[in-house]
Every structure is written in structure tokens, then in C-alpha cells.
Amino acid sequence: MVEAMAVTLESPRELRGLEILAKEDQIQRIDADNYSVKSQNGNDSYLVVRKGKEWTCECPDHKHRGTVCKHIWSVYFSLNLRQRVVTRVQPAIDLTPSSKDACENCGSLNITPYGIRHNIHGDVQRVRCRDCGHRFSQNETGFEKIKATPKAITSALDCYFSGMSQRKIVNHLKTVEGITVTQPCVLKWIRKYIELMKGYLEKFTPQLGNMWHSDEMMINVRKTEKIDGENYSWAWNLLDHETRFLIASEVTKHRYIEDARSVLQKAKDVANGQRPDFIVTDKLPAYKQAITSEFYTIRKPRTEHVKLKNIREGTNNNIVERLNGTVRERLKVMRGLDHDESAQKIIDGKKLYYNYLRPHQALNGLTPAEKAGIDLKLGENRWDTLIRRSAQLNRCN
């Protein structure tokens, strides 16, 4: 019976079962005891049935040999992965500005209300320090000192990360919102608010599954060191299988062991002590040493490295490769990036948008963050709510 077996990946059928799970849309749940698993050699499917603690499969390997076939193993891994995901309510963060906020000039708590400033962004409470006389705004909204409305700014951000070019965004704002802005202005908004929201969202820890997928993709960077006469760098993405949460994204110049370790180190910080049972990658040699260096433990269970074959051999890492496709669509519109620093900022923005703001079809309309136990209840205009909360938290700190 499968329940009693230890997952050691010593059996070729276990590894093939894990490869089936690593591919998307291969296992279909009919009910609690019946599953349909697609054949790897054709368009047929095999029925996997659980009766008590025993499993059966319609495939020839199980029928004729009576073994636990790769299809049964794939269902077992899928169920085990699902059970291992622990959802936890994140601790609430109080974003209400303190009535005894400290003066930003001298740090004194001896402050008093000093009127309300009315503008297009809403009412802003002004306060005055009785010790040094400094006047400042107490309840920051994130949209201060910007002539455009919050609706226009959030609309520009959403259009940008949905794949629209800066030129089209400028035309859209002029036609729909009646606001005239320049392309550098739109880019300034993007950099400002991504940095602001990034600091706020780093305070939350996603609850991840036990299988992570990693892949790297080439990106065009104009002002960077040339390799073989070409201007390019590498963008690494590390994705959780169960929640589709994008754990880490990193831009590097090469694909060496230290580059692979860098993205794994970022993922360890985000996961806050959570360790995967499996990390699925392509055949890049750097992964093996990097995973061993970052996740090896003397005691079992250890993090296993699952190295997939190429697509011609019947397996691929298409869960994370589909994510890479959305990044390529964004970069294609931009026609390349200026340098590695700007590339990292755009990748960070895409990560934020993907995890917290864009509902995922495979998650029944939830965002990856919501699936991972981070429900921020952002409402209809998620960009607006997220910016205001980030600004208030930044002010309170």
C-alpha cells in the first residue's frame, strides 16, 4: 500500500510519478477515491482508484506486474502535497496612525492637530510639534505631491503590468481620464510605488507547499556587459507548486552556482524556515551544487533535487515556464531593459502583481497570496488599497 511507503525517490516509478505531478493538468480529481491521470505516451488517461488503503490503476504496468505504477505514485504525491500545505491566518497589522505620533523632525511626542488639508486625494490631517514647531501630515495616503488622481495612477500601474506599453498608457490616460502625462512620469510612478509596496508586503510569510519549481530565462538588457557579443542577463524564478506563489525572482549576469544560490537564499528568507521536500529544475548543472549548499541537512527527510528532462524526452517544467511566458510578454513590449538594476525592479514589480493583485485561473479566481494564506482583503481597487496601506505603515515606522 502506498501510505506505508517512504518517499526516497530510489524507484524509477517514483521519479516518473513526480515528473507527472510537476507537469500541469496531468491529474484530474474525480472524487475523493477516483483520479484520472493522463498517459505520458499518448492522449489516453488511466483511472486510479483507492479502495481502503489499496490503490489500483488501469495501466498495463499495474495490471500485469501488480506494482505501484508511476500513475499511482503521481496521485500519492499530489495528495501528500495537498495535505502538507498548512494555511495560517496572518497576524493583523495595525495601520491606524497613532494619535501620539512622533515628530519626524525632532522625535518629540508633544504634537497637536494643525488643521486638515483638502485636496483631490482626500482629507489629510496636519499636525504641529509644540517643541520645534515643525508641521507635517499625519495620515499619509501615498499620493501626496502628485497632480494626477489616485485612479489615474493605479490605472497606469495596472495597465503597465498587464502588458501595455508606456506610450499606450499615456494615450489611455489622456483619452479616458483627461490627464496629460509623459512616459518618464509613468515610469517614475512605477518605480516609486513598487518600492513602497514591496516594503509592506515583505512583512508577510506565505504558507508554501512541499514542491518548488525553479527556472531561468534570458532577458535583453541594453547597458550591460556583453557576453559573446550579446547584451543579455538571466532572470530566475522560483515558484511554489501548490499555491503558485512566486517565492523569489532574481536577475543575474551569469548562470553559475553562486547565481543559483542567490535566488535560493532569497526564497529561504521569504519562506521563513519552511523547507520543500522537492525542488524541480531543468538540466542546468549549477542547480545540483546550489541546492545541496543551501538545503542539505544531515538528518532526513532532506530536500530532494528533481532534474527534469527536456520536452522532447516527455517531461518539462511548464508550471514555472508559463510564468516566464508572462514575463516575456511584458518585456517584449518594452523592447529590452536599460540595465540590470532596472531589470530587477521590473521583475520585482511583476512578482508583486502576480502574487497579490492578479487572480489566478488555476486557483479558482484566488491570487497566489490568498492561496498561500495571505488574505489582505484589498477590495475592488487593489492597487489603491495596497498603496495607502503601504504609505501608512511606512509613516508609522
C-alpha positions as CSV (number, residue, x, y, z in Angstrom):
1,M,0.0,0.0,0.0
2,V,1.3,3.5,-0.9
3,E,0.5,5.0,2.5
4,A,3.2,2.9,4.2
5,M,6.0,3.7,1.7
6,A,8.7,6.2,2.4
7,V,9.4,8.8,-0.4
8,T,13.1,8.2,-1.2
9,L,13.0,8.6,-5.0
10,E,15.1,5.4,-5.2
11,S,12.5,3.8,-7.5
12,P,12.3,4.9,-11.2
13,R,8.5,4.8,-10.9
14,E,8.5,7.2,-8.0
15,L,10.6,9.7,-10.0
16,R,8.3,9.3,-13.1
17,G,5.3,9.9,-10.8
18,L,6.9,13.1,-9.5
19,E,7.6,14.2,-13.1
20,I,3.9,13.7,-13.9
21,L,2.9,15.9,-11.0
22,A,5.5,18.5,-12.0
23,K,3.7,18.9,-15.3
24,E,0.5,20.9,-15.3
25,D,-3.1,19.5,-15.8
26,Q,-2.0,15.8,-15.7
27,I,-4.0,14.7,-12.7
28,Q,-7.8,15.2,-12.6
29,R,-9.6,14.6,-9.3
30,I,-13.0,12.9,-10.0
31,D,-13.8,12.4,-6.3
32,A,-12.0,11.5,-3.1
33,D,-11.2,8.0,-4.3
34,N,-11.0,8.2,-8.1
35,Y,-8.4,10.1,-10.2
36,S,-7.7,10.3,-13.9
37,V,-4.1,10.5,-14.8
38,K,-3.0,11.3,-18.4
39,S,-0.8,8.9,-20.3
40,Q,2.7,10.1,-21.0
41,N,2.8,8.3,-24.4
42,G,-0.5,9.4,-25.9
43,N,-3.7,11.2,-25.4
44,D,-5.4,8.5,-23.2
45,S,-5.9,8.6,-19.5
46,Y,-5.8,5.9,-16.8
47,L,-8.2,5.6,-13.9
48,V,-6.5,5.4,-10.5
49,V,-8.8,4.1,-7.7
50,R,-8.4,3.9,-4.0
51,K,-10.2,1.2,-2.1
52,G,-9.5,1.5,1.6
53,K,-5.7,1.5,1.8
54,E,-5.2,-0.2,-1.6
55,W,-4.7,1.6,-4.9
56,T,-5.3,0.2,-8.4
57,C,-4.6,1.6,-11.9
58,E,-5.8,0.6,-15.3
59,C,-2.3,0.9,-16.9
60,P,-0.6,-2.2,-18.2
61,D,2.3,-1.8,-15.7
62,H,0.0,-2.2,-12.7
63,K,-2.4,-4.8,-14.3
64,H,0.3,-7.2,-15.5
65,R,3.1,-6.7,-12.9
66,G,1.0,-5.7,-9.8
67,T,3.4,-3.0,-9.0
68,V,2.7,0.5,-7.7
69,C,3.0,2.3,-11.0
70,K,4.0,5.8,-11.8
71,H,0.4,6.9,-12.1
72,I,-0.4,5.8,-8.6
73,W,2.8,7.5,-7.3
74,S,1.7,10.7,-9.0
75,V,-1.6,10.7,-7.2
76,Y,0.0,9.9,-3.9
77,F,2.5,12.8,-4.3
78,S,-0.4,15.1,-5.2
79,L,-2.4,14.1,-2.1
80,N,0.6,14.3,0.1
81,L,1.4,17.8,-1.3
82,R,-2.1,19.0,-0.7
83,Q,-2.1,17.7,2.9
84,R,1.3,19.3,3.7
85,V,0.1,22.8,2.8
86,V,-0.8,24.4,6.1
87,T,-2.9,27.6,5.9
88,R,-2.4,30.1,8.7
89,V,-4.1,33.4,9.3
90,Q,-1.5,36.1,9.2
91,P,-1.2,38.4,12.2
92,A,-3.1,41.6,11.7
93,I,-1.0,44.7,11.3
94,D,-2.5,47.8,12.8
95,L,-2.3,50.6,10.2
96,T,-4.1,53.3,12.2
97,P,-1.8,56.2,12.8
98,S,-1.2,56.8,16.5
99,S,-2.7,60.0,17.9
100,K,0.6,60.5,19.7
101,D,2.8,60.1,16.6
102,A,6.3,61.3,17.0
103,C,7.6,64.4,15.3
104,E,9.5,63.5,12.1
105,N,11.9,66.4,12.8
106,C,12.9,66.1,16.4
107,G,11.1,62.9,17.6
108,S,9.0,64.6,20.2
109,L,5.6,63.2,21.1
110,N,4.3,66.6,22.1
111,I,2.3,67.2,18.9
112,T,-1.1,68.7,18.3
113,P,-3.6,68.8,15.3
114,Y,-2.9,71.7,13.0
115,G,-5.9,71.7,10.6
116,I,-6.9,69.5,7.6
117,R,-5.6,69.8,4.1
118,H,-8.2,69.2,1.4
119,N,-7.0,68.0,-2.0
120,I,-8.1,65.7,-4.8
121,H,-6.8,62.7,-2.9
122,G,-9.0,63.3,0.2
123,D,-8.6,65.0,3.5
124,V,-5.1,64.9,5.1
125,Q,-4.6,65.6,8.8
126,R,-1.9,68.1,9.5
127,V,-0.1,68.2,12.9
128,R,2.3,70.6,14.6
129,C,5.1,69.8,17.0
130,R,4.9,72.1,20.1
131,D,8.6,71.7,20.8
132,C,10.3,72.5,17.5
133,G,7.3,74.0,15.6
134,H,7.6,71.5,12.7
135,R,4.4,70.9,10.7
136,F,3.7,67.7,8.8
137,S,1.0,65.3,7.6
138,Q,0.0,62.6,10.0
139,N,-2.2,60.2,7.8
140,E,-0.2,59.7,4.6
141,T,-2.1,58.4,1.6
142,G,0.8,57.6,-0.7
143,F,-0.5,60.0,-3.3
144,E,0.8,63.3,-1.9
145,K,2.5,65.9,-4.1
146,I,1.3,64.3,-7.3
147,K,-1.1,66.2,-9.6
148,A,-2.7,63.1,-11.1
149,T,-5.6,61.4,-9.3
150,P,-5.2,58.1,-7.4
151,K,-7.4,56.5,-10.0
152,A,-5.1,57.6,-12.9
153,I,-2.0,56.3,-11.1
154,T,-3.5,52.9,-10.2
155,S,-4.9,52.6,-13.7
156,A,-1.4,53.3,-15.2
157,L,0.2,50.7,-12.8
158,D,-2.4,48.0,-13.7
159,C,-2.1,48.7,-17.5
160,Y,1.7,48.5,-17.3
161,F,1.8,45.1,-15.6
162,S,-1.0,43.8,-17.7
163,G,1.4,44.2,-20.7
164,M,0.5,47.7,-22.1
165,S,3.4,49.9,-23.3
166,Q,4.2,53.3,-21.7
167,R,3.1,55.1,-24.9
168,K,-0.3,53.4,-24.9
169,I,-0.7,54.1,-21.2
170,V,-0.1,57.8,-21.9
171,N,-2.7,57.8,-24.7
172,H,-5.1,55.9,-22.4
173,L,-4.8,58.4,-19.6
174,K,-5.3,61.3,-22.0
175,T,-8.4,59.7,-23.7
176,V,-10.2,58.2,-20.7
177,E,-9.0,60.3,-17.7
178,G,-8.3,63.5,-19.5
179,I,-4.9,63.7,-17.9
180,T,-1.7,64.6,-19.9
181,V,1.4,62.9,-18.6
182,T,4.7,61.9,-20.1
183,Q,6.3,58.4,-20.4
184,P,9.0,59.2,-17.9
185,C,6.3,60.3,-15.5
186,V,4.6,56.9,-15.8
187,L,7.9,55.1,-15.2
188,K,8.6,57.2,-12.2
189,W,5.2,56.2,-10.7
190,I,6.0,52.5,-11.3
191,R,9.4,52.7,-9.6
192,K,8.1,54.7,-6.7
193,Y,5.1,52.6,-5.8
194,I,6.7,49.2,-6.4
195,E,9.4,50.1,-3.9
196,L,6.8,51.4,-1.4
197,M,4.5,48.3,-1.7
198,K,7.5,45.9,-1.7
199,G,8.5,47.1,1.8
200,Y,5.0,46.5,3.1
201,L,4.4,43.0,1.6
202,E,7.8,41.7,2.8
203,K,6.3,41.6,6.3
204,F,4.0,38.6,5.4
205,T,5.1,35.0,5.2
206,P,3.3,32.7,2.7
207,Q,2.4,29.2,3.7
208,L,4.0,27.1,0.9
209,G,3.7,23.5,-0.3
210,N,6.5,20.9,-0.3
211,M,7.4,21.2,-4.0
212,W,9.1,24.2,-5.6
213,H,9.9,24.8,-9.3
214,S,12.9,26.8,-10.5
215,D,13.8,28.0,-13.9
216,E,15.8,30.8,-15.6
217,M,15.2,32.8,-18.7
218,M,17.3,35.1,-20.9
219,I,16.3,38.8,-20.9
220,N,17.6,41.6,-23.1
221,V,19.5,44.3,-21.2
222,R,21.0,47.0,-23.3
223,K,23.5,48.7,-21.0
224,T,25.3,45.7,-19.6
225,E,28.5,43.7,-20.1
226,K,28.4,41.8,-23.4
227,I,28.6,38.1,-23.4
228,D,29.6,36.6,-26.8
229,G,28.8,39.9,-28.3
230,E,25.2,40.0,-26.9
231,N,23.6,42.2,-24.3
232,Y,21.6,39.9,-22.0
233,S,21.2,38.8,-18.4
234,W,19.3,36.0,-16.7
235,A,16.0,36.2,-14.8
236,W,15.5,33.4,-12.2
237,N,12.0,32.5,-10.9
238,L,11.2,30.1,-8.0
239,L,7.6,29.1,-7.8
240,D,5.6,27.0,-5.3
241,H,3.6,24.2,-6.9
242,E,0.6,24.1,-4.7
243,T,-0.1,27.8,-4.3
244,R,1.5,29.1,-7.5
245,F,3.2,31.7,-5.2
246,L,6.2,33.3,-6.8
247,I,8.7,32.9,-3.9
248,A,11.7,34.7,-5.4
249,S,12.9,36.4,-8.5
250,E,16.5,37.4,-9.2
251,V,18.4,39.0,-12.1
252,T,22.0,37.8,-12.6
253,K,24.6,38.2,-15.3
254,H,25.5,34.5,-15.4
255,R,24.1,31.1,-14.6
256,Y,26.9,30.0,-12.2
257,I,26.4,28.1,-8.9
258,E,26.6,31.4,-6.9
259,D,23.8,32.8,-9.1
260,A,21.6,29.8,-8.4
261,R,22.4,30.0,-4.7
262,S,21.4,33.7,-4.7
263,V,17.8,33.0,-5.7
264,L,17.6,30.1,-3.3
265,Q,18.8,32.3,-0.5
266,K,16.1,34.8,-1.3
267,A,13.5,32.0,-1.3
268,K,14.7,30.8,2.2
269,D,14.2,34.4,3.6
270,V,10.6,34.6,2.2
271,A,9.7,31.1,3.4
272,N,11.0,31.9,6.9
273,G,12.1,28.4,7.8
274,Q,9.8,26.4,5.6
275,R,11.7,23.8,3.5
276,P,10.5,22.0,0.4
277,D,10.7,18.2,0.0
278,F,11.4,18.6,-3.7
279,I,12.9,21.3,-5.9
280,V,12.2,20.7,-9.6
281,T,14.6,22.2,-12.1
282,D,15.8,21.8,-15.7
283,K,19.2,20.2,-16.5
284,L,21.3,23.2,-15.6
285,P,24.3,21.8,-13.7
286,A,24.5,24.7,-11.3
287,Y,21.3,23.7,-9.5
288,K,22.7,20.5,-8.0
289,Q,25.5,22.1,-6.0
290,A,23.4,25.2,-5.2
291,I,20.5,23.1,-3.7
292,T,23.0,20.9,-1.8
293,S,24.7,24.0,-0.4
294,E,21.5,25.8,0.7
295,F,19.2,22.9,1.8
296,Y,21.4,19.9,2.7
297,T,20.8,18.5,6.2
298,I,22.4,15.5,8.0
299,R,19.0,14.2,9.2
300,K,16.3,13.0,6.9
301,P,14.0,14.0,5.3
302,R,16.2,16.1,3.0
303,T,15.2,18.4,0.2
304,E,15.5,16.3,-3.0
305,H,16.6,17.7,-6.3
306,V,14.4,16.5,-9.2
307,K,16.1,17.2,-12.5
308,L,13.6,17.1,-15.4
309,K,14.5,16.1,-18.9
310,N,13.8,18.2,-21.9
311,I,10.4,18.4,-23.7
312,R,11.5,16.0,-26.4
313,E,12.0,13.3,-23.8
314,G,8.5,13.8,-22.5
315,T,8.9,16.0,-19.4
316,N,9.1,19.7,-18.7
317,N,8.9,22.3,-16.0
318,N,6.0,24.1,-17.6
319,I,4.3,25.4,-14.4
320,V,7.2,28.0,-14.0
321,E,7.8,28.2,-17.7
322,R,4.2,29.5,-18.2
323,L,5.1,32.2,-15.7
324,N,8.2,33.0,-17.7
325,G,6.0,33.4,-20.7
326,T,4.0,36.2,-19.0
327,V,7.3,38.0,-18.1
328,R,8.4,37.7,-21.7
329,E,5.2,39.3,-22.9
330,R,5.9,42.3,-20.6
331,L,9.5,42.6,-21.7
332,K,8.6,42.2,-25.4
333,V,6.5,45.4,-25.2
334,M,9.4,47.2,-23.5
335,R,11.9,46.1,-26.2
336,G,14.6,45.4,-23.7
337,L,15.8,47.0,-20.4
338,D,18.4,49.6,-19.7
339,H,20.5,47.8,-17.1
340,D,20.4,45.0,-14.5
341,E,19.2,47.3,-11.7
342,S,16.1,48.5,-13.7
343,A,15.5,44.9,-14.8
344,Q,15.4,43.8,-11.1
345,K,12.9,46.5,-10.3
346,I,10.6,45.5,-13.1
347,I,10.9,41.8,-12.1
348,D,10.1,42.8,-8.5
349,G,7.0,44.7,-9.7
350,K,5.9,41.7,-11.9
351,K,6.3,39.4,-8.8
352,L,4.2,41.7,-6.7
353,Y,1.5,42.0,-9.4
354,Y,1.5,38.2,-9.9
355,N,1.3,37.2,-6.3
356,Y,-1.1,39.8,-4.8
357,L,-3.1,41.5,-7.5
358,R,-3.8,39.2,-10.4
359,P,-6.4,36.4,-9.8
360,H,-5.0,33.0,-11.0
361,Q,-7.3,30.9,-13.2
362,A,-5.8,27.6,-11.8
363,L,-6.7,28.8,-8.2
364,N,-10.4,29.4,-8.9
365,G,-10.0,33.2,-9.1
366,L,-7.8,33.5,-6.0
367,T,-4.5,35.2,-6.0
368,P,-1.4,33.1,-5.2
369,A,-1.1,35.1,-2.0
370,E,-4.6,34.3,-0.9
371,K,-4.0,30.6,-1.7
372,A,-0.9,30.8,0.5
373,G,-2.8,32.2,3.5
374,I,-2.2,35.9,3.0
375,D,-5.7,37.5,2.6
376,L,-5.2,41.3,2.7
377,K,-8.9,42.0,1.8
378,L,-7.8,44.7,-0.7
379,G,-11.3,45.3,-2.1
380,E,-12.1,46.3,-5.7
381,N,-9.2,48.7,-6.4
382,R,-6.4,46.5,-5.0
383,W,-3.7,48.9,-6.2
384,D,-5.2,51.9,-4.3
385,T,-5.7,50.0,-1.1
386,L,-2.3,48.5,-1.2
387,I,-0.6,51.8,-1.8
388,R,-2.5,53.6,1.0
389,R,-1.7,50.8,3.5
390,S,1.9,50.8,2.5
391,A,2.2,54.5,2.9
392,Q,0.5,54.5,6.3
393,L,2.7,51.6,7.6
394,N,5.8,53.4,6.3
395,R,4.7,56.6,8.2
396,C,4.0,54.6,11.4
397,N,7.5,53.1,11.2
